[in-house]
Amino acid sequence: MAVRIDENICRGCGACMDICPGDLIFMALNRARLRKERECWQCMSCAKVCPERAIKGNLPFVLADDGASLWPENDPNGLHWICLHADGRREEFA
């Protein structure tokens, strides 16, 4: 399981590449790409720094229903996480 980078949203700023502790993100055609998906730690550091919110984590079915995704949002009160389930349900965690 690895993070997913939406190349239609990514603007190629490189923030994710700079912060990835596994050095797994690189730039190709001005878009971020994941080098080796199976080596991704799912630490979500890249998602936390992405200004475009182009990076999301896919949750395993043991944590959420199949097809759920997770991403961080910053607001005045700090970071919180949004879980979008395959059926459209949305949960937020502080």
C-alpha positions in Angstrom: 0.0 0.0 0.0 1.3 3.4 -0.9 0.3 7.0 -1.3 -1.3 8.1 -4.6 -0.2 11.2 -6.4 -2.9 12.7 -8.7 -0.9 14.0 -11.7 -3.8 16.1 -12.8 -3.6 18.1 -9.6 0.2 18.1 -9.0 1.9 21.3 -10.1 5.5 20.0 -9.6 6.6 22.1 -6.7 8.8 19.4 -5.3 7.9 19.8 -1.6 6.9 16.1 -1.4 10.2 15.0 -3.0 12.2 17.1 -0.5 10.4 15.7 2.6 10.1 12.0 1.7 12.2 10.1 4.2 12.6 7.1 1.9 13.7 9.2 -1.1 10.9 7.6 -3.1 9.4 10.6 -4.9 11.0 12.1 -8.1 9.9 14.6 -10.7 9.0 13.5 -14.3 7.5 16.0 -16.8 7.1 18.5 -13.9 4.9 16.1 -11.9 5.7 14.1 -8.8 6.0 10.4 -9.2 6.4 7.6 -6.7 9.6 5.5 -7.4 8.8 2.2 -5.7 5.3 1.9 -4.4 6.0 -1.2 -2.3 8.7 0.6 -0.4 6.4 3.5 0.6 6.1 3.7 4.4 2.7 5.5 4.3 4.1 8.1 6.7 2.1 10.7 4.8 4.8 13.4 5.1 4.4 14.1 1.4 0.7 14.6 1.7 1.1 17.0 4.7 3.3 19.4 2.7 1.5 19.2 -0.7 0.0 22.7 -1.3 -2.3 21.3 -4.0 -3.6 18.3 -1.9 -2.6 16.1 -4.8 -1.4 13.3 -2.5 -3.8 10.9 -0.7 -3.2 7.6 1.1 -5.3 4.5 0.3 -6.5 2.8 3.5 -6.5 -1.0 3.7 -9.8 -2.6 4.1 -9.0 -3.6 7.7 -9.1 0.1 8.7 -11.9 1.3 6.3 -14.0 -0.1 3.6 -12.3 -1.0 0.3 -11.5 2.1 -1.8 -11.3 4.6 1.1 -8.7 7.4 1.0 -7.1 9.6 3.6 -5.6 13.1 3.3 -4.6 15.9 5.7 -6.2 19.4 5.8 -4.7 22.4 7.6 -7.0 24.9 9.3 -6.6 27.6 11.9 -6.9 24.9 14.7 -4.1 22.7 13.2 -3.9 19.6 11.1 -6.9 17.2 10.8 -7.4 14.2 8.6 -10.3 13.5 6.2 -11.3 9.9 5.4 -13.5 9.5 2.3 -15.2 6.1 2.0 -16.0 4.5 -1.3 -19.7 5.0 -0.6 -19.2 8.8 -0.3 -19.2 9.0 3.5 -16.8 11.5 4.9 -15.2 11.3 8.4 -12.8 13.9 9.9 -10.3 13.3 12.7 -8.4 15.8 14.7 
